[in-house]
Amino acid sequence: QVQLVESGGGLVQAGGSLRLSCAASRNIFSIYAMGWYRQAPGKQRELVAAISTGGSTNYAESVKGRFAISRDSAKNTVYLQMNRLKPEDTAVYYCNANSRLVGNNYWGQGTQVTVSS
């Protein structure tokens, strides 16, 4: 079992920055790909950014050039640096850990990000 705890959400003005953190309960990055998803009211959950076990990253088109995903294996923590935030980035952001190798998928509880115009 893996627990994921997100932090770092909040209220920010458009153009501002936030950094989200996702702390895993143990060292899992060698077998789990990590991702950040978001869900706005009335919309489906969507992938924002992901980092593979090998360190490759990919981003939703809407956040490319503004967001950056990274991880710190020593701290068992994944980060999402969000810059030049827009009101349309407002959503609950969820951390995800997925491993095809062991067939497990875990979600954090989510953290609210609100961007005011």
Biotite code that builds the C-alpha atoms (Angstrom):
import biotite.structure as struc

atoms = struc.array([
    struc.Atom([0.000, 0.000, 0.000], chain_id="A", res_id=1, res_name="GLN", atom_name="CA", element="C"),
    struc.Atom([1.157, 3.507, -0.822], chain_id="A", res_id=2, res_name="VAL", atom_name="CA", element="C"),
    struc.Atom([-0.147, 6.716, 0.702], chain_id="A", res_id=3, res_name="GLN", atom_name="CA", element="C"),
    struc.Atom([0.164, 9.972, -1.221], chain_id="A", res_id=4, res_name="LEU", atom_name="CA", element="C"),
    struc.Atom([-0.241, 13.313, 0.527], chain_id="A", res_id=5, res_name="VAL", atom_name="CA", element="C"),
    struc.Atom([-0.481, 16.513, -1.505], chain_id="A", res_id=6, res_name="GLU", atom_name="CA", element="C"),
    struc.Atom([0.204, 19.991, -0.237], chain_id="A", res_id=7, res_name="SER", atom_name="CA", element="C"),
    struc.Atom([0.878, 23.461, -1.572], chain_id="A", res_id=8, res_name="GLY", atom_name="CA", element="C"),
    struc.Atom([-2.461, 24.438, -3.034], chain_id="A", res_id=9, res_name="GLY", atom_name="CA", element="C"),
    struc.Atom([-4.084, 27.773, -2.390], chain_id="A", res_id=10, res_name="GLY", atom_name="CA", element="C"),
    struc.Atom([-5.373, 31.010, -3.816], chain_id="A", res_id=11, res_name="LEU", atom_name="CA", element="C"),
    struc.Atom([-3.172, 32.983, -6.179], chain_id="A", res_id=12, res_name="VAL", atom_name="CA", element="C"),
    struc.Atom([-3.665, 35.810, -8.630], chain_id="A", res_id=13, res_name="GLN", atom_name="CA", element="C"),
    struc.Atom([-3.368, 35.250, -12.351], chain_id="A", res_id=14, res_name="ALA", atom_name="CA", element="C"),
    struc.Atom([0.258, 35.346, -13.404], chain_id="A", res_id=15, res_name="GLY", atom_name="CA", element="C"),
    struc.Atom([1.442, 34.028, -10.064], chain_id="A", res_id=16, res_name="GLY", atom_name="CA", element="C"),
    struc.Atom([3.124, 30.777, -9.110], chain_id="A", res_id=17, res_name="SER", atom_name="CA", element="C"),
    struc.Atom([2.536, 27.825, -6.810], chain_id="A", res_id=18, res_name="LEU", atom_name="CA", element="C"),
    struc.Atom([4.460, 24.663, -6.102], chain_id="A", res_id=19, res_name="ARG", atom_name="CA", element="C"),
    struc.Atom([2.551, 21.514, -5.257], chain_id="A", res_id=20, res_name="LEU", atom_name="CA", element="C"),
    struc.Atom([4.166, 18.652, -3.383], chain_id="A", res_id=21, res_name="SER", atom_name="CA", element="C"),
    struc.Atom([3.189, 15.002, -3.215], chain_id="A", res_id=22, res_name="CYS", atom_name="CA", element="C"),
    struc.Atom([4.852, 12.965, -0.489], chain_id="A", res_id=23, res_name="ALA", atom_name="CA", element="C"),
    struc.Atom([4.774, 9.205, -0.908], chain_id="A", res_id=24, res_name="ALA", atom_name="CA", element="C"),
    struc.Atom([4.827, 6.924, 2.130], chain_id="A", res_id=25, res_name="SER", atom_name="CA", element="C"),
    struc.Atom([7.825, 5.037, 0.784], chain_id="A", res_id=26, res_name="ARG", atom_name="CA", element="C"),
    struc.Atom([10.351, 5.038, -2.028], chain_id="A", res_id=27, res_name="ASN", atom_name="CA", element="C"),
    struc.Atom([8.386, 4.029, -5.099], chain_id="A", res_id=28, res_name="ILE", atom_name="CA", element="C"),
    struc.Atom([9.812, 6.010, -7.994], chain_id="A", res_id=29, res_name="PHE", atom_name="CA", element="C"),
    struc.Atom([11.778, 3.086, -9.405], chain_id="A", res_id=30, res_name="SER", atom_name="CA", element="C"),
    struc.Atom([8.584, 1.147, -10.131], chain_id="A", res_id=31, res_name="ILE", atom_name="CA", element="C"),
    struc.Atom([5.836, 3.813, -10.148], chain_id="A", res_id=32, res_name="TYR", atom_name="CA", element="C"),
    struc.Atom([5.273, 6.494, -12.722], chain_id="A", res_id=33, res_name="ALA", atom_name="CA", element="C"),
    struc.Atom([4.026, 9.635, -11.033], chain_id="A", res_id=34, res_name="MET", atom_name="CA", element="C"),
    struc.Atom([1.498, 12.080, -12.345], chain_id="A", res_id=35, res_name="GLY", atom_name="CA", element="C"),
    struc.Atom([-0.432, 15.183, -11.510], chain_id="A", res_id=36, res_name="TRP", atom_name="CA", element="C"),
    struc.Atom([-4.061, 15.346, -12.583], chain_id="A", res_id=37, res_name="TYR", atom_name="CA", element="C"),
    struc.Atom([-6.657, 18.028, -12.106], chain_id="A", res_id=38, res_name="ARG", atom_name="CA", element="C"),
    struc.Atom([-10.412, 18.214, -12.051], chain_id="A", res_id=39, res_name="GLN", atom_name="CA", element="C"),
    struc.Atom([-12.377, 21.416, -12.412], chain_id="A", res_id=40, res_name="ALA", atom_name="CA", element="C"),
    struc.Atom([-16.077, 21.618, -11.439], chain_id="A", res_id=41, res_name="PRO", atom_name="CA", element="C"),
    struc.Atom([-18.230, 19.920, -14.040], chain_id="A", res_id=42, res_name="GLY", atom_name="CA", element="C"),
    struc.Atom([-15.253, 18.591, -15.964], chain_id="A", res_id=43, res_name="LYS", atom_name="CA", element="C"),
    struc.Atom([-13.478, 15.270, -16.230], chain_id="A", res_id=44, res_name="GLN", atom_name="CA", element="C"),
    struc.Atom([-10.210, 14.640, -14.474], chain_id="A", res_id=45, res_name="ARG", atom_name="CA", element="C"),
    struc.Atom([-7.323, 15.306, -16.838], chain_id="A", res_id=46, res_name="GLU", atom_name="CA", element="C"),
    struc.Atom([-3.618, 14.582, -16.860], chain_id="A", res_id=47, res_name="LEU", atom_name="CA", element="C"),
    struc.Atom([-1.506, 17.673, -16.306], chain_id="A", res_id=48, res_name="VAL", atom_name="CA", element="C"),
    struc.Atom([2.018, 16.291, -16.090], chain_id="A", res_id=49, res_name="ALA", atom_name="CA", element="C"),
    struc.Atom([3.731, 12.949, -15.603], chain_id="A", res_id=50, res_name="ALA", atom_name="CA", element="C"),
    struc.Atom([7.181, 11.602, -14.925], chain_id="A", res_id=51, res_name="ILE", atom_name="CA", element="C"),
    struc.Atom([8.139, 8.046, -15.765], chain_id="A", res_id=52, res_name="SER", atom_name="CA", element="C"),
    struc.Atom([10.280, 5.695, -13.721], chain_id="A", res_id=53, res_name="THR", atom_name="CA", element="C"),
    struc.Atom([13.147, 6.614, -16.019], chain_id="A", res_id=54, res_name="GLY", atom_name="CA", element="C"),
    struc.Atom([12.620, 10.333, -15.524], chain_id="A", res_id=55, res_name="GLY", atom_name="CA", element="C"),
    struc.Atom([10.948, 11.211, -18.806], chain_id="A", res_id=56, res_name="SER", atom_name="CA", element="C"),
    struc.Atom([8.287, 13.876, -18.535], chain_id="A", res_id=57, res_name="THR", atom_name="CA", element="C"),
    struc.Atom([5.214, 14.806, -20.503], chain_id="A", res_id=58, res_name="ASN", atom_name="CA", element="C"),
    struc.Atom([2.713, 17.605, -20.196], chain_id="A", res_id=59, res_name="TYR", atom_name="CA", element="C"),
    struc.Atom([-0.753, 18.579, -21.281], chain_id="A", res_id=60, res_name="ALA", atom_name="CA", element="C"),
    struc.Atom([-0.605, 21.082, -24.112], chain_id="A", res_id=61, res_name="GLU", atom_name="CA", element="C"),
    struc.Atom([-2.374, 23.659, -21.991], chain_id="A", res_id=62, res_name="SER", atom_name="CA", element="C"),
    struc.Atom([0.447, 23.766, -19.430], chain_id="A", res_id=63, res_name="VAL", atom_name="CA", element="C"),
    struc.Atom([3.541, 23.251, -21.560], chain_id="A", res_id=64, res_name="LYS", atom_name="CA", element="C"),
    struc.Atom([6.117, 25.932, -20.878], chain_id="A", res_id=65, res_name="GLY", atom_name="CA", element="C"),
    struc.Atom([4.387, 26.975, -17.654], chain_id="A", res_id=66, res_name="ARG", atom_name="CA", element="C"),
    struc.Atom([4.401, 23.874, -15.437], chain_id="A", res_id=67, res_name="PHE", atom_name="CA", element="C"),
    struc.Atom([7.259, 21.563, -14.511], chain_id="A", res_id=68, res_name="ALA", atom_name="CA", element="C"),
    struc.Atom([7.133, 18.189, -12.802], chain_id="A", res_id=69, res_name="ILE", atom_name="CA", element="C"),
    struc.Atom([10.100, 16.903, -10.841], chain_id="A", res_id=70, res_name="SER", atom_name="CA", element="C"),
    struc.Atom([10.894, 14.409, -8.124], chain_id="A", res_id=71, res_name="ARG", atom_name="CA", element="C"),
    struc.Atom([13.267, 14.039, -5.206], chain_id="A", res_id=72, res_name="ASP", atom_name="CA", element="C"),
    struc.Atom([13.946, 10.380, -4.481], chain_id="A", res_id=73, res_name="SER", atom_name="CA", element="C"),
    struc.Atom([15.658, 11.168, -1.178], chain_id="A", res_id=74, res_name="ALA", atom_name="CA", element="C"),
    struc.Atom([12.431, 12.770, 0.047], chain_id="A", res_id=75, res_name="LYS", atom_name="CA", element="C"),
    struc.Atom([10.008, 10.423, -1.743], chain_id="A", res_id=76, res_name="ASN", atom_name="CA", element="C"),
    struc.Atom([8.359, 13.573, -3.069], chain_id="A", res_id=77, res_name="THR", atom_name="CA", element="C"),
    struc.Atom([7.088, 14.707, -6.442], chain_id="A", res_id=78, res_name="VAL", atom_name="CA", element="C"),
    struc.Atom([6.626, 18.380, -7.229], chain_id="A", res_id=79, res_name="TYR", atom_name="CA", element="C"),
    struc.Atom([4.597, 20.394, -9.673], chain_id="A", res_id=80, res_name="LEU", atom_name="CA", element="C"),
    struc.Atom([5.943, 23.897, -10.196], chain_id="A", res_id=81, res_name="GLN", atom_name="CA", element="C"),
    struc.Atom([3.205, 26.033, -11.705], chain_id="A", res_id=82, res_name="MET", atom_name="CA", element="C"),
    struc.Atom([4.122, 29.402, -13.183], chain_id="A", res_id=83, res_name="ASN", atom_name="CA", element="C"),
    struc.Atom([2.140, 32.065, -15.047], chain_id="A", res_id=84, res_name="ARG", atom_name="CA", element="C"),
    struc.Atom([-1.065, 30.642, -13.638], chain_id="A", res_id=85, res_name="LEU", atom_name="CA", element="C"),
    struc.Atom([-4.342, 31.364, -15.371], chain_id="A", res_id=86, res_name="LYS", atom_name="CA", element="C"),
    struc.Atom([-7.919, 31.321, -14.045], chain_id="A", res_id=87, res_name="PRO", atom_name="CA", element="C"),
    struc.Atom([-8.549, 28.223, -16.174], chain_id="A", res_id=88, res_name="GLU", atom_name="CA", element="C"),
    struc.Atom([-5.940, 26.382, -14.090], chain_id="A", res_id=89, res_name="ASP", atom_name="CA", element="C"),
    struc.Atom([-8.376, 26.483, -11.178], chain_id="A", res_id=90, res_name="THR", atom_name="CA", element="C"),
    struc.Atom([-9.115, 22.910, -10.107], chain_id="A", res_id=91, res_name="ALA", atom_name="CA", element="C"),
    struc.Atom([-8.476, 20.268, -7.512], chain_id="A", res_id=92, res_name="VAL", atom_name="CA", element="C"),
    struc.Atom([-5.057, 18.778, -8.234], chain_id="A", res_id=93, res_name="TYR", atom_name="CA", element="C"),
    struc.Atom([-4.433, 15.115, -7.527], chain_id="A", res_id=94, res_name="TYR", atom_name="CA", element="C"),
    struc.Atom([-1.225, 13.157, -7.281], chain_id="A", res_id=95, res_name="CYS", atom_name="CA", element="C"),
    struc.Atom([-1.173, 9.708, -8.861], chain_id="A", res_id=96, res_name="ASN", atom_name="CA", element="C"),
    struc.Atom([1.170, 6.749, -8.667], chain_id="A", res_id=97, res_name="ALA", atom_name="CA", element="C"),
    struc.Atom([0.818, 4.038, -11.252], chain_id="A", res_id=98, res_name="ASN", atom_name="CA", element="C"),
    struc.Atom([2.770, 0.860, -11.791], chain_id="A", res_id=99, res_name="SER", atom_name="CA", element="C"),
    struc.Atom([2.065, -1.512, -14.663], chain_id="A", res_id=100, res_name="ARG", atom_name="CA", element="C"),
    struc.Atom([4.762, -3.755, -13.232], chain_id="A", res_id=101, res_name="LEU", atom_name="CA", element="C"),
    struc.Atom([2.877, -4.503, -10.029], chain_id="A", res_id=102, res_name="VAL", atom_name="CA", element="C"),
    struc.Atom([-0.566, -3.507, -11.269], chain_id="A", res_id=103, res_name="GLY", atom_name="CA", element="C"),
    struc.Atom([-1.298, -0.864, -8.666], chain_id="A", res_id=104, res_name="ASN", atom_name="CA", element="C"),
    struc.Atom([-2.705, 2.632, -8.932], chain_id="A", res_id=105, res_name="ASN", atom_name="CA", element="C"),
    struc.Atom([-2.938, 5.132, -6.082], chain_id="A", res_id=106, res_name="TYR", atom_name="CA", element="C"),
    struc.Atom([-4.402, 8.618, -5.649], chain_id="A", res_id=107, res_name="TRP", atom_name="CA", element="C"),
    struc.Atom([-3.828, 11.366, -3.163], chain_id="A", res_id=108, res_name="GLY", atom_name="CA", element="C"),
    struc.Atom([-6.669, 13.260, -1.521], chain_id="A", res_id=109, res_name="GLN", atom_name="CA", element="C"),
    struc.Atom([-6.288, 16.326, -3.733], chain_id="A", res_id=110, res_name="GLY", atom_name="CA", element="C"),
    struc.Atom([-5.384, 19.938, -3.122], chain_id="A", res_id=111, res_name="THR", atom_name="CA", element="C"),
    struc.Atom([-7.369, 22.951, -4.290], chain_id="A", res_id=112, res_name="GLN", atom_name="CA", element="C"),
    struc.Atom([-5.765, 25.510, -6.570], chain_id="A", res_id=113, res_name="VAL", atom_name="CA", element="C"),
    struc.Atom([-7.720, 28.683, -7.225], chain_id="A", res_id=114, res_name="THR", atom_name="CA", element="C"),
    struc.Atom([-6.469, 31.351, -9.616], chain_id="A", res_id=115, res_name="VAL", atom_name="CA", element="C"),
    struc.Atom([-8.236, 34.685, -9.476], chain_id="A", res_id=116, res_name="SER", atom_name="CA", element="C"),
    struc.Atom([-8.394, 37.044, -12.427], chain_id="A", res_id=117, res_name="SER", atom_name="CA", element="C"),
])
